[in-house]
């Protein structure tokens, strides 16, 4: 019985380490995406300075893996939610 418990503990440790690695990689990639979206918002705002009364840009972070870049123009609406 002790050998079986040792095997189970070993598998649990491996699975936990794998899950942590996946989480860290996902978080790192998402953080890079957030930086890109913030830069895109800034870039678009600079390009649209003269038209900003008709165009609305909004970057919004709602949590660890929830970010939005909203672009509105009068009757059209585009939202990128990740």
N, CA, C and O of each residue as an XYZ file, in Angstrom:
328
protein
N       0.821     -1.194      0.000
C       0.000      0.000      0.000
C       0.866      1.260      0.000
O       0.504      2.252     -0.632
N       1.980      1.237      0.684
C       2.851      2.400      0.779
C       3.402      2.776     -0.600
O       3.544      3.958     -0.913
N       3.711      1.764     -1.423
C       4.237      2.032     -2.761
C       3.178      2.752     -3.598
O       3.506      3.675     -4.343
N       1.957      2.356     -3.487
C       0.848      2.968     -4.237
C       0.679      4.441     -3.829
O       0.504      5.309     -4.684
N       0.731      4.708     -2.537
C       0.613      6.079     -2.047
C       1.783      6.941     -2.530
O       1.600      8.110     -2.869
N       2.960      6.368     -2.559
C       4.141      7.089     -3.045
C       3.975      7.435     -4.522
O       4.329      8.535     -4.946
N       3.443      6.510     -5.301
C       3.188      6.759     -6.722
C       2.158      7.873     -6.908
O       2.319      8.751     -7.756
N       1.116      7.823     -6.113
C       0.068      8.849     -6.198
C       0.644     10.216     -5.860
O       0.378     11.186     -6.570
N       1.420     10.313     -4.802
C       2.047     11.581     -4.429
C       2.978     12.098     -5.522
O       3.011     13.296     -5.803
N       3.728     11.193     -6.131
C       4.634     11.580     -7.213
C       3.834     12.152     -8.385
O       4.194     13.193     -8.935
N       2.761     11.481     -8.763
C       1.925     11.957     -9.866
C       1.280     13.308     -9.547
O       1.196     14.180    -10.411
N       0.830     13.475     -8.315
C       0.230     14.741     -7.918
C       1.242     15.883     -7.995
O       0.904     16.981     -8.436
N       2.461     15.636     -7.576
C       3.509     16.654     -7.648
C       3.817     17.022     -9.098
O       3.967     18.197     -9.432
N       3.911     16.001     -9.955
C       4.187     16.249    -11.380
C       3.048     17.046    -12.015
O       3.288     18.000    -12.756
N       1.822     16.654    -11.724
C       0.664     17.347    -12.289
C       0.607     18.788    -11.800
O       0.319     19.699    -12.576
N       0.877     18.994    -10.528
C       0.870     20.334     -9.968
C       1.945     21.202    -10.626
O       1.692     22.361    -10.954
N       3.124     20.653    -10.815
C       4.221     21.394    -11.450
C       3.867     21.738    -12.892
O       4.160     22.839    -13.360
N       3.239     20.803    -13.595
C       2.843     21.041    -14.986
C       1.784     22.140    -15.058
O       1.868     23.036    -15.898
N       0.797     22.066    -14.182
C      -0.257     23.092    -14.162
C       0.330     24.471    -13.862
O      -0.082     25.460    -14.469
N       1.275     24.548    -12.945
C       1.897     25.823    -12.590
C       2.692     26.371    -13.770
O       2.668     27.575    -14.023
N       3.389     25.511    -14.486
C       4.153     25.920    -15.660
C       3.224     26.456    -16.750
O       3.512     27.482    -17.366
N       2.121     25.767    -16.982
C       1.143     26.205    -17.984
C       0.547     27.553    -17.584
O       0.414     28.444    -18.423
N       0.192     27.707    -16.323
C      -0.360     28.972    -15.844
C       0.642     30.110    -16.049
O       0.288     31.171    -16.563
N       1.884     29.885    -15.646
C       2.908     30.928    -15.779
C       3.138     31.314    -17.235
O       3.279     32.497    -17.546
N       3.177     30.329    -18.130
C       3.357     30.617    -19.557
C       2.162     31.387    -20.123
O       2.334     32.327    -20.899
N       0.966     30.988    -19.734
C      -0.245     31.664    -20.194
C      -0.276     33.102    -19.682
O      -0.604     34.022    -20.431
N       0.059     33.296    -18.423
C       0.067     34.633    -17.827
C       1.095     35.525    -18.526
O       0.815     36.689    -18.814
N       2.259     34.991    -18.792
C       3.302     35.760    -19.469
C       2.851     36.181    -20.868
O       3.048     37.331    -21.260
N       2.252     35.268    -21.618
C       1.767     35.583    -22.966
C       0.637     36.611    -22.902
O       0.588     37.531    -23.718
N      -0.260     36.458    -21.945
C      -1.375     37.398    -21.808
C      -0.875     38.787    -21.436
O      -1.382     39.787    -21.944
N       0.113     38.853    -20.556
C       0.679     40.148    -20.171
C       1.300     40.858    -21.379
O       1.201     42.078    -21.506
N       1.935     40.093    -22.256
C       2.482     40.672    -23.494
C       1.359     41.202    -24.381
O       1.492     42.261    -24.994
N       0.262     40.467    -24.446
C      -0.884     40.903    -25.228
C      -1.467     42.199    -24.671
O      -1.844     43.086    -25.437
N      -1.544     42.316    -23.353
C      -2.044     43.528    -22.719
C      -1.168     44.724    -23.100
O      -1.686     45.799    -23.402
N       0.143     44.545    -23.089
C       1.056     45.622    -23.472
C       0.792     46.038    -24.916
O       0.762     47.229    -25.225
N       0.600     45.058    -25.800
C       0.315     45.346    -27.214
C      -1.003     46.097    -27.377
O      -1.081     47.047    -28.156
N      -2.034     45.683    -26.653
C      -3.331     46.360    -26.754
C      -3.269     47.791    -26.227
O      -3.889     48.688    -26.799
N      -2.530     48.013    -25.147
C      -2.364     49.369    -24.634
C      -1.645     50.241    -25.659
O      -2.017     51.394    -25.878
N      -0.610     49.675    -26.284
C       0.134     50.416    -27.311
C      -0.765     50.708    -28.508
O      -0.697     51.795    -29.082
N      -1.603     49.751    -28.889
C      -2.524     49.951    -30.014
C      -3.525     51.045    -29.693
O      -3.834     51.870    -30.553
N      -4.035     51.067    -28.471
C      -4.965     52.124    -28.076
C      -4.283     53.493    -28.196
O      -4.860     54.437    -28.736
N      -3.062     53.586    -27.692
C      -2.326     54.848    -27.752
C      -2.065     55.263    -29.197
O      -2.230     56.428    -29.560
N      -1.659     54.302    -30.011
C      -1.380     54.565    -31.426
C      -2.631     55.044    -32.155
O      -2.587     56.029    -32.893
N      -3.738     54.351    -31.948
C      -4.990     54.732    -32.608
C      -5.480     56.092    -32.119
O      -6.006     56.882    -32.903
N      -5.309     56.365    -30.833
C      -5.712     57.658    -30.297
C      -4.924     58.777    -30.970
O      -5.487     59.812    -31.329
N      -3.618     58.565    -31.141
C      -2.788     59.574    -31.811
C      -3.186     59.758    -33.271
O      -3.191     60.883    -33.771
N      -3.518     58.676    -33.957
C      -3.926     58.760    -35.359
C      -5.277     59.451    -35.532
O      -5.527     60.101    -36.547
N      -6.134     59.304    -34.540
C      -7.505     59.797    -34.654
C      -7.756     61.082    -33.864
O      -8.905     61.416    -33.576
N      -6.704     61.795    -33.517
C      -6.867     63.011    -32.704
C      -7.924     63.957    -33.265
O      -8.723     64.510    -32.509
N      -7.933     64.145    -34.573
C      -8.882     65.069    -35.187
C     -10.299     64.518    -35.239
O     -11.257     65.278    -35.385
N     -10.437     63.230    -35.122
C     -11.758     62.611    -35.246
C     -12.278     62.065    -33.920
O     -13.307     61.390    -33.895
N     -11.597     62.341    -32.841
C     -11.975     61.735    -31.571
C     -13.380     62.090    -31.104
O     -13.958     61.374    -30.287
N     -13.929     63.173    -31.605
C     -15.301     63.469    -31.212
C     -16.268     62.445    -31.806
O     -17.383     62.289    -31.308
N     -15.855     61.752    -32.860
C     -16.699     60.719    -33.477
C     -16.264     59.302    -33.105
O     -17.023     58.348    -33.273
N     -15.048     59.177    -32.602
C     -14.501     57.850    -32.309
C     -14.149     57.771    -30.827
O     -13.547     58.682    -30.258
N     -14.537     56.673    -30.231
C     -14.266     56.464    -28.817
C     -13.422     55.209    -28.649
O     -13.794     54.140    -29.134
N     -12.293     55.331    -27.968
C     -11.429     54.189    -27.677
C     -11.395     53.972    -26.179
O     -11.345     54.924    -25.400
N     -11.423     52.712    -25.785
C     -11.366     52.421    -24.356
C     -10.621     51.120    -24.129
O     -11.006     50.075    -24.654
N      -9.558     51.185    -23.347
C      -8.847     49.985    -22.902
C      -9.311     49.699    -21.485
O      -9.346     50.597    -20.643
N      -9.665     48.459    -21.225
C     -10.190     48.114    -19.908
C      -9.670     46.739    -19.495
O      -9.797     45.768    -20.239
N      -9.090     46.670    -18.314
C      -8.636     45.400    -17.757
C      -9.557     45.048    -16.602
O      -9.713     45.820    -15.655
N     -10.167     43.871    -16.693
C     -11.151     43.455    -15.684
C     -10.645     42.338    -14.773
O     -11.394     41.831    -13.937
N      -9.400     41.960    -14.930
C      -8.880     40.879    -14.098
C      -7.662     40.248    -14.733
O      -7.130     40.753    -15.722
N      -7.230     39.159    -14.167
C      -5.999     38.501    -14.591
C      -6.018     38.121    -16.064
O      -5.030     38.346    -16.763
N      -7.107     37.556    -16.552
C      -7.188     37.126    -17.948
C      -8.404     37.729    -18.648
O      -9.060     37.061    -19.447
N      -8.696     38.968    -18.352
C      -9.860     39.627    -18.948
C      -9.484     41.059    -19.307
O      -9.277     41.892    -18.425
N      -9.396     41.342    -20.602
C      -9.028     42.665    -21.077
C      -9.857     42.995    -22.312
O     -10.217     42.108    -23.087
N     -10.156     44.276    -22.485
C     -10.951     44.701    -23.640
C     -10.337     45.944    -24.260
O      -9.821     46.817    -23.562
N     -10.402     46.005    -25.574
C     -10.095     47.229    -26.302
C     -11.340     47.525    -27.119
O     -11.654     46.816    -28.075
N     -12.042     48.579    -26.733
C     -13.294     48.926    -27.392
C     -13.071     50.101    -28.328
O     -12.406     51.078    -27.982
N     -13.639     49.987    -29.520
C     -13.595     51.052    -30.507
C     -15.030     51.330    -30.935
O     -15.695     50.447    -31.477
N     -15.515     52.545    -30.699
C     -16.877     52.918    -31.065
C     -16.853     54.093    -32.042
O     -16.040     55.007    -31.908
N     -17.720     54.058    -32.992
C     -17.897     55.180    -33.916
C     -19.374     55.287    -34.234
O     -19.932     54.430    -34.919
N     -19.987     56.306    -33.753
C     -21.418     56.565    -33.911
C     -22.260     55.308    -33.831
O     -22.687     54.920    -32.744
N     -22.507     54.662    -34.970
C     -23.443     53.524    -34.990
C     -22.753     52.178    -35.048
O     -23.416     51.140    -35.026
N     -21.424     52.178    -35.122
C     -20.720     50.889    -35.158
C     -19.962     50.687    -33.866
O     -19.573     51.650    -33.206
N     -19.755     49.442    -33.509
C     -19.091     49.121    -32.270
C     -18.254     47.871    -32.484
O     -18.745     46.867    -33.000
N     -16.986     47.935    -32.087
C     -16.093     46.769    -32.168
C     -15.510     46.573    -30.783
O     -15.040     47.530    -30.166
N     -15.534     45.360    -30.292
C     -14.947     45.067    -28.982
C     -14.114     43.806    -29.093
O     -14.578     42.785    -29.599
N     -12.889     43.882    -28.619
C     -12.010     42.724    -28.561
C     -11.903     42.327    -27.112
O     -11.202     42.983    -26.340
N     -12.571     41.285    -26.733
C     -12.511     40.800    -25.363
C     -11.758     39.486    -25.354
O     -12.066     38.577    -26.125
N     -10.770     39.390    -24.480
C      -9.952     38.183    -24.410
C     -10.037     37.576    -23.045
O      -9.414     36.547    -22.787
